[in-house]
Amino acid sequence: MHEMAFVNKIISEASHHGAIKEVHLEIGELAHVPGQDIVDTLTRIVDWKVSWTEKPAQCKCRCGYRGPPRILDRGHDHFLIECPPCGAVPELTDGTDIVIKSVDVKDGDE
């Protein structure tokens, strides 16, 4: 389970805030592990509510194109992309990170 390294990091970072009730993640479309796999694994381990949004991948190409790449293949820790207009391999500029956007902690009564 490759996603365990990412899940353990999320648990560690979120737990710094106290007893967690809910965490909201932003997971890049081309993160090392697909977002749903991270969320599924996380929810099997913790009793938190987990919500997430997917951040679309963005790229820039030497042809001048800036925008979403064409994704030809996607898997754990790999992807194959190309520039939609010219077919070259573009540089990714966004959509690869996993970010904790917010953490809600339990109050004393919960």
C-alpha positions as CSV (number, residue, x, y, z in Angstrom):
1,M,0.0,0.0,0.0
2,H,2.0,2.9,-1.4
3,E,-0.5,5.4,-0.1
4,M,0.4,4.5,3.6
5,A,3.3,6.9,3.6
6,F,1.1,9.8,2.5
7,V,-1.7,8.8,4.9
8,N,0.7,8.5,7.9
9,K,2.0,12.0,7.1
10,I,-1.6,13.4,6.9
11,I,-2.4,11.8,10.3
12,S,0.8,13.1,11.9
13,E,0.3,16.6,10.6
14,A,-3.4,16.9,11.4
15,S,-3.0,15.4,14.9
16,H,-0.8,18.4,15.9
17,H,-4.1,20.4,16.1
18,G,-5.7,18.1,18.8
19,A,-8.4,15.5,18.7
20,I,-9.6,15.6,15.1
21,K,-13.2,15.6,14.1
22,E,-12.8,16.4,10.4
23,V,-10.1,17.1,7.9
24,H,-10.4,18.5,4.4
25,L,-7.8,17.7,1.8
26,E,-6.9,19.1,-1.6
27,I,-5.3,16.4,-3.7
28,G,-3.7,17.1,-7.0
29,E,-5.1,15.3,-10.0
30,L,-1.6,14.0,-10.7
31,A,-0.5,13.4,-7.0
32,H,1.7,10.4,-6.4
33,V,-1.3,8.4,-5.4
34,P,-4.9,8.9,-6.7
35,G,-7.0,11.0,-4.3
36,Q,-9.7,8.4,-3.8
37,D,-7.1,5.8,-2.8
38,I,-5.7,8.2,-0.2
39,V,-9.1,9.0,1.2
40,D,-10.3,5.3,1.2
41,T,-7.1,4.3,3.2
42,L,-7.4,7.2,5.6
43,T,-11.0,6.5,6.4
44,R,-10.2,2.9,7.2
45,I,-7.6,4.0,9.8
46,V,-9.1,7.0,11.5
47,D,-12.6,7.9,12.8
48,W,-12.5,11.4,11.3
49,K,-14.8,12.7,8.6
50,V,-12.6,13.1,5.6
51,S,-13.6,15.4,2.7
52,W,-11.5,16.3,-0.3
53,T,-11.4,18.2,-3.6
54,E,-9.3,17.4,-6.6
55,K,-7.0,20.2,-7.9
56,P,-6.7,19.9,-11.6
57,A,-3.3,19.5,-13.2
58,Q,-1.9,22.5,-15.0
59,C,1.1,22.6,-17.3
60,K,3.2,24.9,-19.6
61,C,4.8,23.9,-22.8
62,R,7.6,25.3,-24.9
63,C,5.0,25.8,-27.7
64,G,3.4,28.5,-25.5
65,Y,0.5,26.4,-24.3
66,R,-0.6,26.9,-20.6
67,G,-3.5,24.8,-19.2
68,P,-4.5,21.3,-18.4
69,P,-2.3,18.5,-19.9
70,R,-3.8,15.6,-21.8
71,I,-3.4,12.7,-19.5
72,L,-2.6,9.5,-21.4
73,D,-2.0,7.2,-18.5
74,R,-2.4,7.4,-14.7
75,G,-1.5,5.0,-11.9
76,H,0.2,4.8,-8.6
77,D,3.3,7.0,-8.7
78,H,3.3,7.4,-12.5
79,F,1.5,9.3,-15.2
80,L,2.0,10.0,-18.9
81,I,1.0,13.4,-20.2
82,E,1.3,15.5,-23.3
83,C,0.6,19.0,-24.5
84,P,-2.8,19.1,-26.1
85,P,-1.8,21.4,-29.0
86,C,1.6,20.0,-29.9
87,G,2.0,16.5,-28.3
88,A,5.3,17.4,-26.5
89,V,5.9,16.5,-22.9
90,P,5.0,19.7,-21.0
91,E,6.2,20.9,-17.5
92,L,3.7,20.4,-14.8
93,T,3.0,23.6,-12.8
94,D,0.2,22.5,-10.5
95,G,-2.0,19.6,-9.5
96,T,0.6,17.2,-8.0
97,D,0.4,18.1,-4.3
98,I,-1.5,16.8,-1.3
99,V,-2.5,19.6,1.0
100,I,-4.4,19.7,4.3
101,K,-6.8,22.6,3.7
102,S,-8.5,22.6,7.1
103,V,-8.8,20.6,10.3
104,D,-11.8,20.7,12.7
105,V,-11.0,19.5,16.2
106,K,-13.4,18.1,18.8
107,D,-14.4,20.5,21.6
108,G,-14.4,19.4,25.2
109,D,-17.9,18.0,25.0
110,E,-17.3,15.5,22.2
